[in-house]
Amino acid sequence: MVKAQFGRDVKIIRTDNGLEFLSQPMKQFYQYKGIVDHMSWVEMPQQNGRVERKYRHVLNIARPLRFQAHLPIDFWGESVLLQHI
């Protein structure tokens, strides 16, 4: 989506050491796409703040989307994806 919206490739992604970012499939994806993965220091909320705010924003938008559309909880993932359309 970054390429489609901004005409640029993602070069670096900064994460907060969440397990979803440390999985083997994600590491393989980063390597395949040539993305450098920067991890913030553990127990350093100053570094995690930006990621946490974005994550909270995504969830705060996804919930009302799902409720407004009267969708069951099974469509939680789709509610998150709709924010990027």
N, C-alpha and C positions, 0 to 999 in steps of 0.2 A: 504494500500500500504506500510505503514511503516513495518508492520509485514512481508509482502512478500519480501520486499527488504532487510530489516535489521534483521529480525527474532525477533523483539521486539515490545511490545505494547506501544502505546502512553500513558504516565502517566500524563503529564501536558501540557496544551496549554495556551500560552500567547497571548492575543488579545488586541486590542486598543479601546475597548468599541464601536465598530461598531455595528449598529443595527442588522446586519446579524448574529452576534455572540451572541446577547442577546435574540434572539427569543426563544419562548417556545420549539419548536422542537429541537433546538440546545441544550438547557439545558437538555432536556430529553435524547438526544443522549449522551451527556457527562456523565450523571448519569448512563445510561445503560451500557456504556463502562468503567465506573470507572475512567473517566478522570477528573482531577482537573483543573478548569478554573481560570487562573490568569488574572485579568484585569489591564491594566496600568492606571495610574492616568490621569484624564482629563486635557487637556491643558498642557501636559508634552511631547513635541515632542522628548525629549531625550529618553524616554522610547518607544515611538511609532516608532522610526526610523527603527528598525530591521523589524518589521511587514510591515511598509510602503514600504521599499526597496524590500522585497519579493513580495508583492502585485504588485508593479510597474513592477518587473521583469516578473511575470506571464503574466501581460497584454501586456508587450512589446514583448513577444514571441507569445502570442495567436493571436494578430493582423496579423502579417505576415503569420502565418500558415493559417489563414482563407483566406487572400487575395491570397496567392500562390495557394491554392486549388480552388479558384474561387467559394467559398461558399457564399450563402446569409447570411445576418445578423442573420437569425434564427438559424444558427449553431454556434453562439458565445460560448455557453456553452461547446459544444463539442471541440471547439478549445482550451479552457482552460484545459479540461480534457485530451487532447492528450499529453500534456506536461508531464504527469505522467506515460505514458506507457513505 
